[in-house]
Amino acid sequence: MAPDSISAIDHISAGYDPDPALSMSLHADAYTDPKWFEVEQRAIFARSWQWLCHVERLREPGSYVTGTVAGMPIVAVRDEAGTLRAFYNVCKHRAHELLSGSGVRRSIVCPYHAWNFDLTGQLRRARNTGDMPGFDTSAVCLDQIQVTEFGGMVYVNLDPEAAPLSEQAGDLEAEIEARAPDVAKLTLARRLTYDIASNWKNVVDNFLECYHCHVAHKDFVSLVDMSTYKVTTHGIYSSHMAQAGRTENSAYDVSGATVTEHAVWWLWPNTCLLRYPGRGNFMVLQIIPDGPQRTREIWDFYLETAEPDETELDSIRYIDEVLQVEDIALVESVQRGMRTPAFTQGKIVYDPDGSGLSEHAVHHFHGLILDAYRHELGRS
């Protein structure tokens, strides 16, 4: 049953203040009550730009990539004329999923009854329908969804009324271009996946602040110069910048690094874009809700070559075996704590100078969550 609009919003937003210096965090019920998870699927994930893949996977005419957004199967394709398109991955005959995984095809053929669609989504042939009165293949087309290339990546949006990502995200693409001009030329070298016993918002909260870093990530703070760490919020994203990898550290070897900056962006609601010290690189961390108290993470590493060198293998090992282990333990502990009567909300720690020790990006995220709840439940 969906939450009652007025009383639910009053309850979940109690303690939140537009001024981060005065605000409490989001109410614990938002992280534990399955009702809010259901609202988020409709209010957030079905209405936001969701990362699908790097542009390299959809460069060739006929290439396609499938995915799932807000529980809905989708597919993006590059048609023969070079136009990028996306559809619900659902046959118009009997609703079977049309494609799986990724690859290259000249047409889309349903594996159930072999209805054949071209790459623009138009039905070309349907078996045994030639003599059926009133059946017109030209009137049947796959349902399109919004798709865009942005910052070397491909994003999709189920909301037909959503503004373009380039419009919503302001200067984000320019920031990526300035700090990672090679992003579109990089290639996928590794994918790591994680199953986490925590609500997705706890995972995002943890990503958005480094107040915990000196305490929980000893190696990370030797890699990154925390005195230069700056967090800035903008519209639907936040940036996290610092000098990094310029001296010997305990995380991984950076002696030959050509990238000497920690440049990280969070894009509403669940996409994290990262460029760490080393050779040319770019990483995408997608935080995927798998239930009210479960999250799946996909961490893709895009490098100059498909095979990492020894230093890059060391950096991947650090993220996989050290940093992720530390962060997953943190968010799982927080989720357990939120299920107890001992916690309702916590104080936002705020530094007006925007240092890495401030939680104002968490507060920014919580404000966007509450806005989405209000929009869905009909209260502005």
GIQUI-V64290 format. One record per residue. N is the residue number from 1. PSI is psi as a letter, one per 20 degrees, with the letter a starting at -180 (999 if undefined). Layout:
# GIQUI-V64290
N_PSI + N_PSI
This chain:
# GIQUI-V64290
1_p + 2_q + 3_q + 4_p + 5_g + 6_g + 7_h + 8_g + 9_g + 10_g + 11_g + 12_h + 13_i + 14_p + 15_h + 16_p + 17_q + 18_h + 19_o + 20_h + 21_h + 22_i + 23_q + 24_r + 25_r + 26_q + 27_q + 28_h + 29_h + 30_h + 31_i + 32_h + 33_p + 34_h + 35_h + 36_h + 37_g + 38_g + 39_g + 40_h + 41_g + 42_g + 43_h + 44_f + 45_h + 46_i + 47_j + 48_r + 49_p + 50_p + 51_p + 52_g + 53_r + 54_q + 55_h + 56_h + 57_i + 58_k + 59_g + 60_p + 61_p + 62_i + 63_q + 64_q + 65_p + 66_r + 67_a + 68_p + 69_p + 70_k + 71_j + 72_p + 73_p + 74_r + 75_p + 76_q + 77_q + 78_o + 79_r + 80_h + 81_i + 82_j + 83_p + 84_p + 85_r + 86_q + 87_r + 88_p + 89_m + 90_p + 91_q + 92_i + 93_f + 94_k + 95_j + 96_q + 97_p + 98_g + 99_q + 100_q + 101_c + 102_r + 103_b + 104_p + 105_q + 106_i + 107_r + 108_o + 109_p + 110_p + 111_i + 112_g + 113_j + 114_k + 115_p + 116_p + 117_q + 118_r + 119_i + 120_i + 121_i + 122_p + 123_p + 124_g + 125_q + 126_o + 127_p + 128_k + 129_j + 130_h + 131_j + 132_p + 133_p + 134_i + 135_p + 136_o + 137_h + 138_i + 139_i + 140_p + 141_q + 142_q + 143_p + 144_q + 145_r + 146_q + 147_q + 148_q + 149_p + 150_p + 151_k + 152_j + 153_r + 154_p + 155_q + 156_q + 157_p + 158_i + 159_o + 160_i + 161_j + 162_p + 163_q + 164_q + 165_h + 166_h + 167_g + 168_h + 169_j + 170_c + 171_j + 172_g + 173_h + 174_h + 175_g + 176_g + 177_h + 178_h + 179_h + 180_m + 181_i + 182_j + 183_g + 184_i + 185_i + 186_r + 187_q + 188_p + 189_h + 190_q + 191_p + 192_q + 193_q + 194_q + 195_p + 196_p + 197_m + 198_q + 199_q + 200_h + 201_h + 202_h + 203_g + 204_g + 205_g + 206_h + 207_h + 208_i + 209_q + 210_j + 211_h + 212_i + 213_g + 214_h + 215_g + 216_i + 217_m + 218_h + 219_h + 220_g + 221_i + 222_h + 223_h + 224_p + 225_n + 226_i + 227_i + 228_j + 229_p + 230_p + 231_p + 232_p + 233_q + 234_o + 235_d + 236_j + 237_r + 238_q + 239_q + 240_o + 241_q + 242_q + 243_q + 244_q + 245_k + 246_i + 247_r + 248_q + 249_r + 250_j + 251_f + 252_r + 253_p + 254_k + 255_h + 256_k + 257_p + 258_i + 259_o + 260_l + 261_q + 262_o + 263_o + 264_p + 265_q + 266_p + 267_p + 268_p + 269_i + 270_k + 271_p + 272_p + 273_p + 274_q + 275_o + 276_r + 277_q + 278_b + 279_a + 280_p + 281_r + 282_p + 283_q + 284_p + 285_o + 286_p + 287_o + 288_o + 289_p + 290_j + 291_r + 292_h + 293_k + 294_p + 295_q + 296_p + 297_p + 298_p + 299_o + 300_p + 301_o + 302_p + 303_r + 304_h + 305_q + 306_h + 307_o + 308_q + 309_r + 310_g + 311_g + 312_h + 313_h + 314_h + 315_h + 316_g + 317_g + 318_g + 319_g + 320_g + 321_i + 322_f + 323_g + 324_h + 325_g + 326_g + 327_h + 328_g + 329_h + 330_g + 331_h + 332_h + 333_g + 334_g + 335_g + 336_g + 337_h + 338_i + 339_i + 340_r + 341_i + 342_i + 343_p + 344_g + 345_q + 346_r + 347_p + 348_p + 349_p + 350_p + 351_o + 352_i + 353_i + 354_k + 355_r + 356_i + 357_j + 358_q + 359_k + 360_h + 361_h + 362_g + 363_g + 364_g + 365_g + 366_h + 367_g + 368_h + 369_g + 370_h + 371_g + 372_g + 373_g + 374_g + 375_g + 376_h + 377_j + 378_k + 379_o + 380_999
